[in-house]
Amino acid sequence: MTQFSEFNLDDTILQAIERLGYKEPTPIQSATLPVIQSGKDIIALAQTGSGKTAACTIPICNRVNVHKKDIQALIIVPTRELALQYATEAQKIGKERQVKAFAMYGGESDTLQETKIRDGVQVLIATPGRLIDFIYSRRINLTQVATLVLDEADEMLSMGFYDDLEFIIQCLNHAHQTLLFSATMPPKIRIMAKAHMIDPVEISLIDQRAGPKNIDHQFVYCLPHEREDKLLIMLKEFTPKQSIIFANSRNQCEKIQKNLQRSLPGVDFLHGGLSQDLRTTITSKFRMGKIKHLVATDVAARGLDFSGISHVFIFQLSPDPDIYIHRSGRTGRVDRKGIVTTFITKYEVKLLQNLLNRIKCEPKWIGQVPNLSGGEPARTGRPPNGKGAPRSKPRASKPYNTADKTLPNT
C-alpha cells in the first residue's frame, strides 16, 4: 500500500493526515496499520524516526467511539516528553472526529489530571509511575481499554520499569489488543510478550546496519580538552539548521552550553534535573525553532521528534552502542538527510571499534585519523575548520577520569 486512502480510514482522519502534510505511509505505517485495524497483537521493531507515533495514533483515533467518555486506548511511554508528543499527535489526527487525548505524567497536579480524566478521555498516554499511582488510589478506570500500546519498550525496561509494566498489564484482565513497539528486542521483552500477548504478528524493519542509511557518520579525533574548541569551530563551519549536542552528564551539559553561548546565539540546555515546566518550555521552543543549538543529556535521545535537526554532535562516546544509535536517530528522521559528528579521544578508541562493528559503516574522519589497531594517528583527514588549521597546543590537564564514560542522572 502506498496511500493512506487505501487503509479504509474515516474521512476526518484522512483530512487530518493531509493537513499534517503526510504524503504517503512510511514503511512501519504500511506494515502495521492493516494489522492494527484487524485487532491482532503486534511486536514491531523499527528504528527511531520511522513514524511509529503516527502508526499508533492513526488507527487508534480512527477506531475509538467518541460518544463514550471511557479510556479506550492506553499508551505507555517512558518519558514525559514522549507522552506530550503522543498526545499532541493524537489531538491533531483526531481533532475533526473530536477524539479526546490526554497525557498523564509525574511532576504535574494529580488533582487536575484526575479532573481531566473524569471529564472524558478516550486516548490516554501515560508514564508508568503516575499511572500506577492512579491505579493504586482507584482514581482511574481501565476496564474499557481495547488497545494497549507499549512504546519504546526496550527503553522502559532499561529504566527499570519491568515490574511496573507487568503490574499495569495484569490490571487489564479483560480481552484487549496489545501493540509493542521497540528498537531492540532484549530477552525480557520476549518474555513479556510470550506471557501477555496472543499470537502476536512480528514485524521487523531493523536492517543489519541498526541505524538509518541516510545519516552521515563523521568522527573527530582529538585530545579530551580540545573537544569544546573543536565543537565551536564545527558549529560555525557547518551552520546547522538546528543541532543537538549530546553530553554524558548534567554537569557536562551545562558546562558546554555555558561555553557555547559566549560565541553563538540560540543555545540552551535540557536535562532531567530541570523542572517539568521548564523542560516542556525548552522542548517547545526547540521544536518551534526558537532554540538553534540544544545541549542535552539522553533525556532527548529517545522518542522525541524534532523535525528540523540537521546535525547531531556527540561530545563523548558512550560505552553502549545502543545509546549512539538513539542519539544519532534525532537527525535523518523519516528519510531526511542528517549528519552525526562524534568526538573521539584515545580513551574511546576501543568503544569506537565496537560501535563500528555494530552499525557496519566506514567512519568518515575530520582531521586526524587514529590507528584503530594502535599507534599514533595519521593526519590524513579533512581539518576540522576546512583550512588546514594547526594542531592546538597541548595544555596541562587533570588525569582523565574513566568514570566520565558513565551516564549519570540524565
C-alpha positions in Angstrom: 0.0 0.0 0.0 1.3 3.5 -0.9 -1.6 5.8 0.0 -3.4 6.4 3.3 -6.7 6.3 1.4 -6.2 2.6 1.0 -6.5 1.9 4.7 -10.3 2.4 5.0 -9.9 5.4 7.3 -12.6 7.8 8.3 -12.7 10.9 6.1 -12.0 13.2 9.0 -8.8 11.2 9.7 -7.7 11.4 6.1 -8.3 15.1 6.1 -6.2 15.5 9.3 -3.4 13.4 7.7 -3.4 15.6 4.6 -3.4 18.7 6.8 -0.4 17.5 8.7 1.5 17.0 5.4 1.8 13.3 5.4 2.1 12.4 1.8 2.4 8.6 2.0 2.8 6.0 4.7 6.3 5.2 6.0 7.3 1.5 5.9 6.3 1.0 9.6 3.0 2.6 9.0 2.3 0.5 5.9 3.3 -2.7 7.7 1.3 -2.1 11.0 -1.8 -0.2 10.0 -3.7 -3.1 8.5 -2.7 -5.4 11.3 -3.7 -3.0 14.0 -7.1 -2.5 12.2 -7.6 -6.3 12.2 -7.4 -6.3 16.0 -4.3 -8.6 16.2 -1.4 -8.1 18.7 1.8 -6.8 17.3 5.5 -6.8 18.1 7.1 -4.2 15.9 10.8 -3.5 15.7 11.7 -0.2 13.9 14.4 2.3 14.1 13.9 5.7 15.7 12.4 8.3 13.4 10.4 5.8 11.4 6.9 7.2 12.1 5.9 4.9 14.9 3.9 7.6 16.7 1.5 8.1 13.8 1.5 4.3 13.1 -0.3 4.0 16.5 -2.4 7.2 16.7 -3.9 7.0 13.2 -5.7 3.6 13.7 -6.5 4.4 17.3 -8.1 7.7 16.6 -10.0 6.1 13.7 -11.3 3.4 16.0 -12.4 5.0 19.2 -16.1 5.6 20.0 -16.2 9.3 20.5 -19.7 9.1 22.1 -18.2 7.3 25.1 -16.1 9.1 27.8 -14.2 5.9 28.8 -10.5 5.4 28.2 -10.4 3.1 25.2 -6.7 3.2 24.3 -3.9 3.3 26.8 -0.4 4.2 25.5 2.5 3.7 27.9 5.7 5.6 27.2 9.0 6.1 29.2 9.2 9.9 29.4 7.0 12.9 29.9 8.3 14.5 26.7 7.3 11.5 24.6 3.9 11.4 26.4 3.3 15.1 25.4 4.4 14.3 21.8 2.0 11.4 21.5 -0.9 13.5 23.0 -0.2 16.3 20.5 -0.1 13.9 17.6 -3.4 12.2 18.7 -5.1 15.6 19.2 -4.1 16.7 15.7 -5.1 13.5 14.0 -8.4 13.0 16.0 -9.4 16.7 16.1 -12.2 16.5 13.4 -13.5 13.3 15.0 -13.5 15.1 18.4 -11.2 12.4 19.9 -10.2 13.4 23.4 -6.5 12.6 24.0 -4.6 13.4 27.2 -1.0 12.9 28.5 -0.6 12.0 32.2 2.8 12.0 33.9 4.6 12.9 37.1 5.5 16.4 38.1 2.0 17.8 37.4 -1.0 18.2 39.6 -2.6 14.8 40.0 -5.9 16.6 41.0 -6.1 18.4 37.7 -5.2 15.2 35.9 -8.0 13.3 37.8 -10.5 16.1 36.8 -9.4 15.8 33.1 -9.9 12.0 33.1 -13.3 12.3 34.8 -14.4 14.8 32.2 -13.7 12.2 29.5 -10.6 10.9 27.8 -10.7 8.3 25.1 -6.9 8.0 24.4 -4.7 8.2 27.5 -0.9 8.5 27.2 0.9 7.9 30.5 4.2 7.2 32.0 4.3 4.1 34.2 4.8 5.8 37.6 2.0 8.2 37.5 -0.4 5.7 36.0 0.3 3.2 38.8 -0.3 6.0 41.4 -3.8 6.4 39.9 -4.4 2.7 39.8 -3.5 2.2 43.5 -5.7 5.1 44.5 -8.6 3.8 42.4 -8.9 7.1 40.5 -8.8 5.6 37.1 -11.0 3.1 35.3 -9.2 0.9 32.7 -12.0 -1.7 32.2 -12.9 -0.3 28.7 -9.4 -0.2 27.3 -9.5 -2.0 24.0 -5.9 -1.2 22.9 -2.8 -1.2 25.0 0.4 0.3 23.4 3.9 -0.1 24.9 6.2 2.2 23.0 9.9 2.4 23.4 9.6 -0.9 25.3 13.3 -1.5 25.4 13.9 1.9 26.9 11.3 1.4 29.6 13.0 -1.9 30.6 16.4 -0.2 30.7 14.9 2.4 33.0 13.8 -0.3 35.4 10.1 -0.3 34.6 9.7 -4.1 34.0 7.8 -4.8 37.2 5.6 -1.7 36.7 4.7 -2.8 33.2 3.9 -6.3 34.4 1.6 -4.8 37.0 -0.2 -2.5 34.5 -0.7 -5.3 32.0 -2.1 -7.6 34.8 -4.6 -4.8 35.7 -6.0 -5.2 32.2 -7.5 -8.6 32.9 -10.1 -8.4 30.1 -9.7 -9.1 26.4 -7.7 -6.3 24.6 -5.2 -5.7 21.8 -1.6 -5.2 22.7 0.8 -3.3 20.4 4.5 -3.4 21.4 7.0 -1.1 19.7 10.7 -1.3 20.3 14.0 -0.5 18.6 15.7 -3.7 20.0 14.5 -7.0 21.4 16.0 -7.7 24.8 15.1 -11.1 26.3 12.8 -9.6 28.9 10.6 -8.1 26.1 10.3 -11.6 24.6 9.3 -13.0 28.0 6.7 -10.3 28.5 5.3 -10.8 25.0 5.0 -14.6 25.5 3.3 -14.1 28.8 0.7 -11.5 27.8 0.2 -11.4 24.1 -1.9 -13.7 21.9 -0.2 -14.9 18.7 1.4 -11.5 18.0 2.3 -10.6 14.5 6.0 -9.8 14.4 7.2 -7.0 12.2 10.8 -6.1 12.0 12.2 -3.2 9.9 15.6 -3.2 11.6 18.2 -3.9 9.0 21.7 -5.1 9.5 23.0 -1.5 9.9 21.0 -0.9 13.1 20.6 2.7 12.1 19.1 4.9 9.3 21.1 4.7 6.0 20.5 8.4 5.3 22.8 9.5 8.2 26.4 10.5 7.5 28.5 9.3 10.4 31.6 11.6 11.0 34.3 11.4 13.7 36.8 13.9 15.0 39.9 12.6 16.8 41.2 15.0 19.4 42.6 15.4 23.0 40.0 15.5 25.7 40.5 19.2 26.4 40.2 20.1 22.7 36.6 18.9 22.3 34.8 22.2 23.2 37.0 24.3 20.9 36.6 21.9 18.0 32.8 21.7 18.6 32.6 25.5 18.4 34.6 25.5 15.2 32.4 22.9 13.6 29.1 24.6 14.6 30.4 27.8 13.0 31.6 25.9 9.9 28.6 23.6 9.3 25.9 26.3 10.2 23.3 23.6 11.1 19.6 24.4 10.6 19.3 23.0 14.1 21.6 20.8 16.2 21.6 18.7 19.3 24.8 18.3 21.2 24.7 15.2 23.5 26.5 15.2 26.8 27.0 12.4 29.2 26.0 14.1 32.4 24.1 17.1 33.7 27.2 19.0 34.7 28.9 18.4 31.3 25.7 19.5 29.6 25.5 22.9 31.5 29.3 23.5 31.1 29.1 23.0 27.3 26.1 25.3 27.0 27.7 28.0 29.1 30.8 28.0 26.8 28.9 27.9 23.6 26.6 30.7 24.4 29.5 33.1 24.7 30.1 32.8 20.9 26.8 31.6 19.4 23.2 32.8 19.7 20.2 30.5 20.4 22.0 27.9 22.7 20.1 26.2 25.6 20.4 23.0 27.6 18.0 20.2 28.6 18.4 17.5 31.2 16.4 15.6 33.8 17.3 17.9 36.6 15.2 20.7 35.3 11.6 21.2 36.4 8.9 19.7 34.2 7.6 23.2 33.3 11.0 24.3 32.1 11.6 21.1 30.2 8.3 21.5 28.4 9.1 25.1 27.6 12.6 24.3 26.2 11.3 21.4 24.0 8.5 23.6 22.7 10.9 26.4 21.9 13.3 24.0 20.2 10.5 22.4 18.2 9.4 25.9 17.0 13.0 26.8 16.0 13.5 29.4 18.7 16.4 27.5 20.0 19.1 26.6 17.4 21.5 24.5 19.4 20.3 22.3 22.2 22.9 20.8 24.6 21.2 17.7 26.1 21.6 14.5 28.1 19.9 11.3 26.9 16.5 12.7 28.1 16.4 13.9 24.5 17.7 10.8 22.9 14.6 8.7 22.6 11.2 9.2 21.0 11.1 12.9 20.7 10.5 14.1 17.1 12.3 17.4 16.3 12.0 17.5 12.5 14.4 20.4 11.9 17.6 18.8 13.2 20.2 18.7 10.5 23.2 17.9 12.8 23.8 15.8 15.9 27.1 16.2 17.8 28.1 13.6 20.3 30.6 15.3 22.7 31.7 12.0 24.3 31.1 8.4 23.1 29.1 6.2 25.4 30.2 2.6 26.2 26.8 1.4 25.0 26.4 1.3 21.2 22.6 1.5 21.5 22.9 4.9 23.0 24.9 6.1 20.0 22.1 4.7 17.7 19.4 6.5 19.6 21.3 9.8 19.8 22.1 9.7 16.1 18.4 9.0 15.4 17.5 12.5 16.4 18.5 13.5 12.8 17.8 11.8 9.5 14.2 11.3 10.5 11.6 9.9 8.1 14.1 9.7 5.2 15.6 13.2 5.7 19.4 13.5 5.4 21.4 14.0 8.6 24.9 14.4 9.9 26.2 12.9 13.2 29.6 14.1 14.3 31.3 12.3 17.3 34.4 13.5 19.2 36.8 10.6 19.9 39.8 10.6 22.2 42.4 7.8 22.6 40.3 6.6 25.6 37.3 5.9 23.4 39.1 4.1 20.5 38.1 0.6 21.7 34.5 1.8 22.2 34.6 3.2 18.6 35.7 -0.2 17.3 32.7 -1.9 18.9 30.4 0.8 17.6 31.6 0.5 14.0 31.1 -3.3 14.2 27.6 -2.7 15.3 26.5 0.0 12.8 28.5 -1.6 10.0 29.8 1.6 8.3 33.1 3.1 7.4 33.9 6.1 9.6 34.5 9.5 7.9 37.2 11.3 9.7 37.6 15.1 10.0 41.2 16.0 10.8 43.4 13.3 12.3 42.7 9.7 11.6 43.6 7.4 14.5 45.1 4.0 14.0 42.3 1.8 15.4 44.8 -1.1 15.9 47.1 1.1 18.0 49.9 3.6 17.4 49.9 7.3 16.6 47.2 8.8 14.5 47.9 9.8 10.9 46.9 13.3 9.8 45.1 12.5 6.5 41.5 13.6 7.2 40.0 17.0 6.5 40.9 19.6 9.1 38.0 20.5 11.4 37.9 24.1 10.1 38.5 23.1 6.5 41.5 25.4 6.3 44.4 23.3 7.5 44.5 24.8 10.9 47.5 23.7 13.0 47.0 21.4 16.0 46.1 23.0 19.2 49.0 23.3 21.6 48.6 20.7 24.4 47.9 22.2 27.8 48.2 20.7 31.2 45.0 19.0 32.3 43.8 16.7 35.1 44.2 13.0 34.6 41.4 11.6 32.5 38.6 10.2 34.7 37.3 6.9 33.3 34.1 7.4 35.4 33.2 10.2 32.9 32.3 7.5 30.5 29.3 6.5 32.5 25.9 8.1 32.1 24.8 9.5 35.4 21.4 11.2 36.0 20.1 12.5 32.7 
